[in-house]
Amino acid sequence: MNTEYTFGDVFVAAPPVNAGIALLIALVLHRLLVAIRFYRWVWHPVLFDTAMFVAIWALMTTWPLPFLHG
């Protein structure tokens, strides 16, 4: 499997791109969880957000989306 993304003629390593996409997904989920007042049930919100980001990033790297790899 190719571990690089191609943007035009520039090759970019996969981990920073995957981390950026995972960060965007985590930020959207964070805003959604704030809107539904989920964090009042969470003991440590920052730790929860960090774990959520790591879980999303791990899911993206172990189960890659075929349309993202170029």
Phi, psi and omega in degrees: 000142178285127182258024178229153174254150179245118174246099187070242177251016183252127176269132179236136179298150185290321184301316178295325179291315178297320179294321178295318178293318178297323178295318178297317178296318180295322178294320178294317178295323177299313179297322177295317180292327175293319182296324180266009177058042179287329188289349175288345177262357183260133183292314183226095186300322181293319177296320177297317179296320178295315179296323178295317177298314180296320179294319178294317180296318178296320178296320180293325182278330180274337180229074187291147177277129186293333183281349180274336183273128182237000000 
